[in-house]
Every structure is written in structure tokens, then in C-alpha cells.
Amino acid sequence: MSNGDGDHERFAHYVQKDKIMASALDGTPVVALCGKVWVPGRDPKKYPVCPMCKEIYESMGAGGDKGKGGKGDGK
């Protein structure tokens, strides 16, 4: 798993929606679909989506429980 290094810093990542909410409330780190671990703090709309997260999300199909609404910043 990545811990805030390299290209992961330039992307917004997909994370389970409930994990984003919990992190916002108590500051716990989240784990993106690609494996990146971080505490969200920046506006994800300012960054392109992580290609690895996008590929994983798309391969999950419509029935997956990790959705685009759970996109978190790449901080």
C-alpha cells in the first residue's frame, strides 16, 4: 500500500462513502481502491481521478458498494 508518495498525490481516489464520512468526523485514514492510505483534506474535484482506482471501479460494475460519490482527494 502507498502512504502518500509519488503520483498518488496528484489524483483524486475512490473510497467507500461511509469511510469518507467517518474520516471527516474523526480524522481516521481511508484506503482507496488502489490501496493508497491517507486522511482526506483537499477538494477532490480539483484533481483528475486516479487511473488505477477508475479501472478497479469500472471492473466492479454497477453492483459494487464503492461509488463515484466516495471520491476523495489525493492528499
Wavefront OBJ file of the C-alpha trace (Angstrom):
o trace
v 0.000 0.000 0.000
v 1.069 3.507 -0.736
v 1.377 6.060 2.005
v 1.344 9.434 0.276
v 4.145 9.078 -2.248
v 4.628 9.719 -5.954
v 1.838 10.023 -8.495
v -0.863 9.220 -5.941
v -0.542 12.801 -4.685
v -1.790 14.223 -7.991
v -5.073 12.296 -8.110
v -8.474 12.021 -6.501
v -9.146 8.457 -5.363
v -12.267 6.309 -4.984
v -13.113 5.331 -1.403
v -16.222 3.829 0.225
v -18.651 6.649 1.024
v -19.068 5.617 4.655
v -15.286 5.662 5.128
v -15.075 9.234 3.802
v -17.790 10.312 6.244
v -16.081 8.599 9.185
v -12.761 10.191 8.270
v -14.381 13.629 8.122
v -15.781 13.118 11.620
v -12.829 11.571 13.416
v -9.786 12.004 11.152
v -9.129 8.307 10.583
v -7.203 7.388 7.429
v -9.059 5.904 4.449
v -7.954 3.273 1.933
v -8.624 3.948 -1.750
v -9.480 1.209 -4.246
v -5.872 1.368 -5.487
v -4.517 0.873 -1.962
v -3.461 4.438 -1.169
v -3.873 5.277 2.544
v -4.362 8.898 3.653
v -6.568 11.314 5.580
v -8.686 13.314 3.096
v -8.398 17.057 3.360
v -8.469 18.625 -0.116
v -11.268 19.133 -2.634
v -11.213 16.032 -4.902
v -12.895 17.972 -7.717
v -9.613 19.819 -8.285
v -7.769 16.630 -9.274
v -8.100 14.028 -12.025
v -9.298 10.571 -10.945
v -6.583 8.023 -10.203
v -6.390 5.739 -13.275
v -5.935 2.639 -11.111
v -8.978 3.492 -8.922
v -11.035 4.205 -12.043
v -10.088 0.872 -13.621
v -10.942 -1.031 -10.429
v -14.219 0.870 -10.007
v -15.263 0.173 -13.592
v -14.415 -3.519 -13.255
v -16.694 -3.729 -10.188
v -19.765 -2.961 -12.307
v -22.955 -1.274 -11.133
v -23.373 -3.617 -8.158
v -20.217 -2.522 -6.303
v -20.561 -0.693 -2.998
v -17.781 1.771 -3.729
v -19.120 4.581 -5.849
v -18.105 7.791 -7.512
v -19.742 9.704 -4.680
v -16.971 8.398 -2.470
v -14.189 10.039 -4.396
v -11.651 11.505 -2.003
v -8.763 13.860 -2.534
v -5.289 12.590 -3.218
v -3.693 14.134 -0.161
l 1 2 3 4 5 6 7 8 9 10 11 12 13 14 15 16 17 18 19 20 21 22 23 24 25 26 27 28 29 30 31 32 33 34 35 36 37 38 39 40 41 42 43 44 45 46 47 48 49 50 51 52 53 54 55 56 57 58 59 60 61 62 63 64 65 66 67 68 69 70 71 72 73 74 75
